[in-house]
Amino acid sequence: MSQHMEPMPHAGITRLKTYVPGKPVEDLKRELGLASIIKLASNENPLGTSPAAEDALAHFDGALYRYPDGAGYEIKSALAERHGVATGQLTLGNGSDDVLELTARVFLGPGRNAVVSQHAFAVYPIVSQAVGATVREVPALGPAADMPYGHDLEAMLGAVNEETAVIFMASPNNPTGTWIDNATLAGFLDRVPSNVVVVLDQAYIEYQSVAEHPPVTEWLARYSNLIVTRTFSKIYGMAALRFGYGLSSPRIADFLNRVRAPFNVNTLAMHCAKAALADTAFIERSVASNTAERASLARELEARGFACLPSQANFVTFDTGRDAQEVFDALLREGMIVRPLASYDLAQHLRVTVGSSAESQAFLSALDTVMSQ
Ligand SMILES: *Cc1c(COP(=O)(O)O)cnc(C)c1O
C-alpha cells in the first residue's frame, strides 16, 4: 500500500462547506458566562410544542425495544386525510431535510444539475452537491423589486437546461421570508418541463397570512413533477423529534421510498406528530401570535431605520446597514442569539426569529444598546 494517499471523497464533497447551525444556548452561556440567553436564531416556535404532542410523549406506552413502523401507517393515514391525498403520495422524513436529501439521491447525480435561487435555503446545494450534481444558482430579485430578494421565477425557468433534473424553491423562503403568490407559482409550474422535478418547500406555510395558501392537493393532481415538503420542526414545535414529509405523485413517492432508510423516522416522532396534527388550537394560537408579533417587530425595526424584507414566515430579516457580523457579535455579548446571513450572500442582514412579545422587547433593547455603542 502506498504511504501517502488518503481516501478521497468525490469532487462534490470536497467543494462542500459544513452547514453551521445557530449556536446552542448552553454553549453560549458557558462561553460568555451569561446567566440568561434568548435564542432567536433557529425559527423555533416561542409557544413551545403542541401540548397534545407533549401529552402524547408523556403517556407513550409503546415498546422502545421494537423497530418503528417503517411504513408509518398511522401517521400517513392521518396526513393523507388532512391533505385529501392517497397514503401512497406520502414520503416520511427524519425532518423535511431528509425528504430533500431523498429527492437529491433519486433525481440528481453526476451530469445533472439543480436550479436554486440566490438567498435560498442552504440545504438545497448541500444535498445536490453531496450526490455529485452541480448547482445552478440564479440571481434573486433585487432590493428594489416588489418582492425584494425574492426568487426570480422567470430567471429560474431560464436557467433550466438539458441537464436540469430538480428545481428547489421555498415559499415562504428561509432566510428572506419572501413568498410567491399562487398565480405566479401555477404559471411557473405550467411552464417547467414535465421531466424536471419541482420541490416546493413549505416549511413556513402555516405562517403565511397574506394571500391564499397554494391548493396543494389540486396541484399534485395536475403536476406529476411536483414535490411539496412540510415539517413539524417549525410551527408544530417538534424540531428535536425530527419529523417532516413529502407530498407528490405516487410514482415519485415510490422512488423516494426506495432510497429511504427503512426506519428513518422514529416511533416517538410519529406518535407525537399524530397528536400534534390534531391539535388545531395550538396551530391557531401560534399563527395569531406570530402574525401580531411579526408585524410589530418589523414596525419597530423600521422605526429605527432598518429596512426589513417582507416576511410571511416566523422571522424577520433586516438590513443592519453595516457588516452584520459585528452587530451579531455585539448582540451575542448581550445574550441575544440571532442569525447572521453572510453565507447566504446577505452580509449586511440579520435574521431574527419572531419570539414572544417579551423576547421581541428584549431583542430590541439589546439592539438599541448595541447600536449606541
Ligand atoms: C427549517 C427548514 C426546513 C426543515 O427542517 P427540518 O427540521 O429538517 O424539517 C426545511 N426548509 C426550510 C426552508 C427550513 O427553513
The ligand as an SDF file (V2000), in Angstrom:
LIG
                    3D

 15 15  0  0  0  0  0  0  0  0999 V2000
  -36.2780   24.6290    8.8970 C   0  0  0  0  0  0  0  0  0  0  0  0
  -36.4360   24.3930    7.4270 C   0  0  0  0  0  0  0  0  0  0  0  0
  -36.6820   23.1260    6.9030 C   0  0  0  0  0  0  0  0  0  0  0  0
  -36.8510   21.8830    7.6800 C   0  0  0  0  0  0  0  0  0  0  0  0
  -36.1570   21.4460    8.6050 O   0  0  0  0  0  0  0  0  0  0  0  0
  -36.4070   20.0300    9.2880 P   0  0  0  0  0  0  0  0  0  0  0  0
  -36.2060   20.3160   10.7080 O   0  0  0  0  0  0  0  0  0  0  0  0
  -35.4160   19.1230    8.6640 O   0  0  0  0  0  0  0  0  0  0  0  0
  -37.8140   19.5850    8.9620 O   0  0  0  0  0  0  0  0  0  0  0  0
  -36.8550   22.9780    5.5540 C   0  0  0  0  0  0  0  0  0  0  0  0
  -36.8080   24.0200    4.7310 N   0  0  0  0  0  0  0  0  0  0  0  0
  -36.6000   25.2540    5.1830 C   0  0  0  0  0  0  0  0  0  0  0  0
  -36.6050   26.3710    4.2100 C   0  0  0  0  0  0  0  0  0  0  0  0
  -36.3860   25.4780    6.5380 C   0  0  0  0  0  0  0  0  0  0  0  0
  -36.1390   26.7150    6.9810 O   0  0  0  0  0  0  0  0  0  0  0  0
  1  2  1  0
  2  3  1  0
  2 14  2  0
  3  4  1  0
  3 10  2  0
  4  5  1  0
  5  6  1  0
  6  7  2  0
  6  8  1  0
  6  9  1  0
 10 11  1  0
 11 12  2  0
 12 13  1  0
 12 14  1  0
 14 15  1  0
M  END
$$$$
